[in-house]
Amino acid sequence: MNRADIHRETLEEEATHITDEARMVLPGVQAILGFQLMAVFNQRFEQLTHGEQLVHLASFLLTAMAMGLIMAPAAYHRMAERDRVSRRFVDLSSRLLCAAMLPFIAAVALDAYLVSRLILHDALSSLAVAGMTVAILGGLWFGLPLRDRRRQD
């Protein structure tokens, strides 16, 4: 990438982009959390083994954790740095948003396993689907950005 093609953001612009990114991701995470809540009350949930129901619980808790990590920057800013934007806020918010992707990947992979298990009736194939989910989301959300970051350095 040509240096002339790069715009260095101000601290305020960085903070604005972080909050915009969190607002963009949060509704999707909340929607999945809502579907996970509804699944427990669905008749097919009873068809899952107790172990699979525990997998669903783990997925639900991981999604809730991801949601908490995504919402943490707003809570931090309101309570700790209400009248300013600092480098600490921007860096902390970036770390929290990136950290949220890890439990979210795990939650989506666990859900992919459960859905595959109900449809395919085969644990090994369902594990393969879950593994592919982790590989694809991990590649898109971590592999691709890290590769491009190394190229820029």
C-alpha positions, 0 to 999 in steps of 0.5 A: 500500500502506498503511504499516500493512500494512508490516512492517520486517524486522530484519537477522536476519529479512532474512538468514533470508529471503535464505538461505530464498530461495536454498534455494528457488531452488537445487534448480531450478537444480541440476535443470536443470544435471543435465538439461543434463549428461544431454543430452550423452549422449543420442542426439539430442544428435548431431543438433544441429549443432556450433554448436547443441552450442556453444549447449548448452555456453554454456547449461550454463556460464550455469546453472553460473554462476547456481548459483555466484552462488546458493551464494555467500552461504552460502560468504561467510557461513561464511568471512567472517562466521560468527559474525554477520549484517551489513548488508554480508552482507544487501546482498551476498547480495541482489545475488548472488541477483539477479545469478544470475537474469541468467545463468539467464534466458539459459541457459533461453532458450538451452535453449528455443531448442535444444528449439524447434529440435529440435521446430520445425525452424525457426531463426527460430521457435526464436529467437522462442521464446527471445526470448519466454522472455527477455521473460517471465522478465525481466518476472517476475523484474526488471520486476515487482519494479522496477515495484512498488519504484518505486510504493513509493518 
